[in-house]
């Protein structure tokens, strides 16, 4: 049995940060264990590879929910990263923090130390903002944050159309205010993905006190007398155990962290009993409180060949643009740019569904392609088209993560329960109307042809709701299943220690008590950076 001071389960956005910060001083032996392979596939590092990663069964867990009664019994696709870097290695690379009020709300719920003023230093500490340092941005961190190098006429047309529809422009969604329309900043460096692994892990792999184990399935946490002492895992058909002298840290994400707790006998005793798992420690909130951003696509055919499409002219424009990504081959400057550096959703923004609101409740992602089924419907790309994602930032609907059985190799049972709340339905109906209105504005509108989704025949509210139940999806921001707090459903405290157990923490997006208003990668990195400091301070005492 190998022994370490800290064992981190999951090499995603949080795990990579923790591995860096806990091993940096050289005092502690740190082990990072990951179910996936190393992050050496081309599609991870070339930003446009995000399209291929949606279909990659090796680097993507490709979870599907259980049949969703609130969405016509559909199974909703839930991509999650299965490699070093986790979902930061397969996501769209958008750097978004959310709104100040999100974190102030966490603190108001009783989570001391999590207000926006408390967490802002960790956002700044973690990033290298290419624009330079400011009150909201830092320049000394490992995570490179850059302006998009794939700005194009079609994205400019979207921004102009949204502005004409009455929405203000904003060149920094992470600055003084989030509201507005513009280009997203991205986690890239010289046109290549800057994942959590690339930023925080890869530069430190030579540290003698840092051990990284890949392609290892963690089976359970070892617990003796309410103290976490290590983990058991399987690799190459053999069972292994690791011992943790100080702490075991779960950073396996909003689906796998609660699953592993339950497999270890920690959770709702009724759920554990269903699968013949001995109860070690009862925590009713494990797997509850699942939240995600429900998202819908408005798609229209568009008279423009400089789009992503399986058409001859589009292919020609694509090939011409590719040369900008390989400057050493074709001459010119040394900066990678062009279509291969695109994250696809390069532009978008944050808007209000009604002017009565004090802050945005909707997020937009504009796509220069006819998109359906998470980009996996190839037939749609035979059309020249554009798509506008619109998602609800603070949904009231809540789901859960439970188990199918007691096997660690089984998928978690995901029940998103999106659109189960009437208020969510009403706001998303308004959101579809707003997206349609933006797409009608010039200069986009004058090149539009027929609407593919929802379809010009879908007009009334009940028709739009039926469309949403049939077509709405997640936009990949699950949180909340090991929530932070002090109520009966809380799993961890404000230091992210599991209630009632020693030497066990959960540090990832699952601890968010409520969903933040935006993409979750940057907040998860912040959560890990902040809690790593708590761990190091505790180790000194």
N, C-alpha and C positions, 0 to 999 in steps of 0.2 A: 504494500500500500504506500504510494508516494504521498508525501506531505508537503503542503504549501501553507502560507499564511492566509491567502485569499484565493478562493476559487470563484471565477465568474462564469456563469452559464449563459452563453449566447454572445457571439461576436458581432452584434449589430451596432446601431448608432450609440447606444449607451455602453455596451460592453467594451468597445474599442477605446472610448474615452476613459473608462475605469481602468483598463489595463495600462494605459499610458500613465495616468496620474498616480496610481497606487504603486507602480514599479519605478517611477522616476527617481525617487530618493535612493534606491538601491538597498534599502533596509529589509524589504519584505519580498518573500518568494510569492510570485503571482502566477496563477494558471488561468488561462482563458480557453474555454472549451466550446467548440462550434460543431453543429450537426452537418453543415455544408462543406464544400470544397474550398480551396484557396481561390482568391479573386483574380485569376489570371486569364479569364476569357475576354476576347476583344470587345464583346458587346457591353461589358461593364464600363470600359474606359472610353469608348467612342460614344458621345452622348446620344446620337440618334439610335444607337443600339438598344435604347429603352423599348423600341418597338419589338425587337426580337426577344427581349427579356420577358415580355408578357407571356410568351409561348414556351419559354425555356423550362423544361421539367426538372432540370438538374440544379439550376441556380434559383429557382422559384418554387416555393412550397405549393403554389397553386391550390390553395384551400378552396372548398366550396361550402357554403353554409348548408344547414339543413333546410328543407322546404319552408319557405317563408309565407305564413298564412296572410300576412299583411301585403304581400306582393304576388298574389295569384299562385302561391305555392312554388314559386321559382327558387332554384338554388342559386345564390348570389356568389359570383366569383370573387375571391379574396386573395390577390397575389401578395406574397411576403418573401423577402430575400432569404436565400438559403446559401450563404457564402460569407466569407470575411467581409464585414461591412453591413451585413444584413440587408434590410430594406433600403438603406442609403446607397447600396450598390446596384439597385434595380429601379430606383424611383426616378421622378422627373427632375430632380436636382433643384427644385425651387427653394430659395432661402426665405422663409416666412416665419415670423415669431408669434403672430397673433396680436391681440389687443391688450393694452395695459389693464383694462377692466377684467380680463380673464384671470390674471394672476392676483389682482386685488380681491377678486371673488374667492379664490382659493384661501387666501389669508382670512377673509371674513367668515369662512366656514370653520375657522379654528386652527388652520394650519400655519402656525407662526413661522415667519421667515420666508414665506413664499409670495409675498406681495411683489409687484412689478419692480419697485426700487430695490428689493432684495435680490431679484434674479437678473436684472439688467447687467450687473458686473460680470456675470458668468456668460451671458451672451457675448459681451465684448471681449472677455478673456479668451474665448474659444475661437474667435474669428480673425482672419486677416482680410479686412475690407479694402479692396483695391482702390476704392475712391478716396481713401484716407480716413484718418481718425476724426471722430466727432463725439458729441454728447451721447450718441446712440450706437456708435460703432468703434471697434477696436482694430488694431493693425498688427498685433504681436501673436495672434493665435495660429494654430495649425490649419484650421478650416478656411480654405480660400473662398472668398465670396466675390464674384465678378459680375459685371454687366454682361448681358447676352451678346455673344459675338455672331449671332445668327439673325440679326434684325433684318426684316425684309419688307417689301412693299405691302404684302398682304396683311402683315401684322400692323403696319402703320395705318392701313385702311380700317382695320378693326378699331384701333385706338381713336381714330378720327370719327368713326361712326358712333362709338360710345359717347364721345364728347358731344357730338351733335344731338344725341339723345338726352343730353342734360347732365351728364356725369363729369365731375371735375377730373383733371389730370393729376397724376401723382408719380414722381420719379423715384420714390423711396417708400415702399410699403412698411418698412421697419424703422421709420423715422418718427417725427413728431406726431403724425397721424397716419392711420392705415388707409382711410377712405380715398378712393379714386381709381383711375384707370391708367395703365402704362405697361412697361416691360417689367417682368420679374427679374430680380437678381438670382444668380445661380451658383451652386457649389461646384465650380469648375476652376481649373488652372490651365491657362493656355489652351483652351478649347477641349480639355479632357476632364472627365468626371473627377471630382475631389470627394470621394466617399469618406465615411468615418474611418474606414480601414486605411485608406490612402493618407488621410490627414493625421490620424492619431496612432495607428498601429504599425504600418509598414516601416516608418522611419526608426522604430524602436525594437524591431525584431532581434537585433543583435544583443540586447540586454541579457546578461547572464541570469538575471532573476526573473525573467519573463518567459514562461512556457506557453506555447500555443498548440492546442490539439484540435485538428480538424477531422471531419467525417466520423464524428463520435456522437452516438445517441445517448443522452443522459436519461437514465431510467427512473431515478428517484433521489431525493435528498435523504441522507442518513441522519437520523435524529435519535439522541439518547437523553432521556430525562429532560425533554423540552429544550435541548440544546442541539443545534445543527452542527454536526461533526465532519461532514463530507458529502460526497456524492458517489453513486454507482453509475457506470456507463458501459455501453457496448461499442466495440470497434473491431472490425474484421472478424465478426463472429465470436469474439471472446468478451467475457465480463471482467470489468476492472473497477477498482475503488480508489478514490482519492480522499485524503484527509485534509481538513481545513483547521489550522491551529487558531485562527482568529474568526473568519467569517466565510459563509457561503452567500453569494450574491446572485440572484436570479435577474437576468437581463434578456430573457427569451421572447419578450414582446407580449402584447395584449391578448394573444391567443395561447401561446405556449407557456408563459409563466403561470397562469392559473391552472393550466392542464398539469404541469409538473407538480405544483402544490397539491392538487387533488390526488395524483398518482402516489404522492408521498404520504397520504393520509391526513392532509391539512385541508379543511374545507367544510362544506355543509354535510353533516353526518348522513342525511337522507340520500344525498347524491352518491356519497361514497358507498353506502350500504347497497345501492343498486348494482354496484360492480364488484362487490365482495372485497373492498379495500378496507383494511383495519383502520379505525379512526385513531390518529395520533394526537390531533389537536383540532378542536372545532372552531371554525371561523366561517360564519354563514355567508359572508360577503364575497368569498373567493369565486370568481367567475361571473358575479353579478355586475350590474351597472355598465354594461357594454354600450358604448356610444360610437357613432361614426357619422361622417358627413354624407347624407343622402344627396345624390347627384343625378341630374337629368341632362340629356343632350338634345339641343335643337340643331338639326342638320339640314342644309339646303344645297342643292346643286349650284355651281358657281361658274361663270364664264371667265375662266382664267387658267392657263396651262402651267403656270408657275406654282403648282400645288403638289402635295404628296398624292400621287395617284399611279395606278398601273395603266398608264397611257403613254403612247410614243413621245409626244411633246414634253410631257412631264418628266419622262425618263431622260430625255436629252438635257433639259434644264438641270436635273439632278446630277448628271454626270459632269456637266460643265462646272457646277458649284463644288463638286468633290475636290477639284484641283486646289481650291482655296484651303483645304484641310491638310494638304501635303506640300507646304511651301518649299521644303528642301528638294522635292522632286521637280517642281515647276518654276522655281525661282520666286522672286518677290520677297515680301517681308517674312519674318519667322513666326508670326502669330497664326495659329490655327483658327479658321473661321469658316463661315459658310454652312451649308445644310447639314453636314455631319456633326457640327458642334451644336445643332439645334436640340432643345429638349422637347420639341414639338409644341408644347404649351408655353411658348416664350412670352406671350402677352396675356393680360387679364386684368383682374382688379377686384376691389371690394366695394360693394354698394349696398344701399338700403332698399328693402322691399317696399317701404312706405316712408314718406318724408317725415312722418311723426316720430320715427325712431331717432335715438341719440347717437347710434353707431351702426356700422354696417352689419347686416345679418346674412348677406349673400356673397359668395365668391364666384368669380368668372375665370374660366380658362379657355382661351381661343385656340382652335386647332385648324391648320391649313389643309384639311383633308376631310373627306366624308367618312365619319367614324361611327362604329357600332360595336357592341359587345367587347368593350375594352380594347378595341383595335384588332381583335382576332377575327373579325368578319372580313375576309379578303375580298369578297365580292363587292363590298361597298367601295373599295378603292378603284373599281373600274369607272367610278364617277369622278368628275371634277367637282369638288365640293368643299364647303367649310362647315365647321361644327363649333358650337358654343356650349361648353359645360356651364351649368349653373348649379351651385350646391348650397345647402342650408348650413350656416356656420354653427348654430347653437340649437340643435334639435332637442325636442323633449322626449322623443322615443328612446326606450332603453331595451337592450337585449341581454344576452348571457352567453357564457362559454361553459359547457359541461363536458361530459365524457360519453363516448360510444361504448367503451369497454375499459378494462384495466391494463391494456397493452400500451407501452410507451411508443410503439411504432404506429399506432392508430392516429388519425387526424383528431384534433379537438372538435367537439360538436358545437358549431357556431350558430347562434340564432340572433341575427342582427335586429330583427323586429322593427326595421325602418318603416316610416309612414304609418305607424300604428296610432300615433297621436293626431287628432283632428287638426290641431294648430299647425303641425308640420305639413299636413296635406294642404291646408289653405295657403301657407306661405310658398310652398313649391308650385302650386297652381299660379300664383302671382309671379313667381320666378320664371316660369315658362313664357308667360306673356311679356315680361321684361326682356328676356333674351330674344324673342321674336322681334320686338320693337327695335332693339339695337341692330339686329341683322338687316332690318329694312332701311336703315339710315344710309345715306351716301357717305363715302364713296362705295361701301360694300353693296348697298341695296341695288344700285343700278346694274350690277353684274349678276345678281341672283336670278336663279331660275326656279324650278319647283321645289317646294319644301318636302324633304324626305321624311323627317320626323319632327314633330308629331304627325305632320301631314295637313294640308290646307283644309281638309274636311273636319278636322278636330278643332272645334271653336268654343263650345260651351264648357263651363267649369267641370261638370260631371264627365265630359269626354276627356278633358285634360287629365283629370284624376285617374280615369281608366288607363290612359296612356302611361302615366307615372307608375301605376301598379304593375304594368306590363314591361316597362322599359327602364325605370330608374334603377340606379346601382349605387354601390359605394364608390367613393373616390380615395379609398385606401388609407384612412386615418383612424384605425380602431384604438380606443383608449378605455381606461376606467375599470378594468376587471380585477384589479388589486388596489382599490382606491385608498388614497391617503385620507386620514381623518381620525375621529375619536368616537363616532357613532357606532351603532350595532353592526352596520354593514361595512365598516372600514376594515381593511386588511393590514395596512401599515400606518405607522405614526408619521410625524413631520420629519423625522430622520430616516424614514422609509424602512424602519425596522418592523418586522412582522409582529403583530400584537401577540403577546403571550409566549413567544419563543425567543431564545437567545441565539446570537451569532448568525442570524438569517435576515437578509434584506431583499426587497424587490426594488430594482432601479431600472425603470423603463417607462414607456408611455402608459402602461397599465395602471400606474399609480395616480394618474390625473383624476381628480374627483369629478371634474367637468371638462368637456372637450373645449380646447382652445379654438379661437376664431381664425383658423388657417391651417396650413400644412404642418405636420407634427415632427418632422425630422430635426429642425433646429431646436425646438423646445425639449426634445428628448436628449439631445447633446447637452443642453443647459442643465437638465435634471441630473445627469450623470456627473458633470463637472462640479456642480454645487455639492452633491452628496459625497463625492470623493473627498472633498475638503473636510466634511463632517467625520468621515471614516478615519482620515489621517489624524485629525485632532483627537479623536477618541483613542487612537492607538498610542498617543503620547502620554495619556493619563495613566 
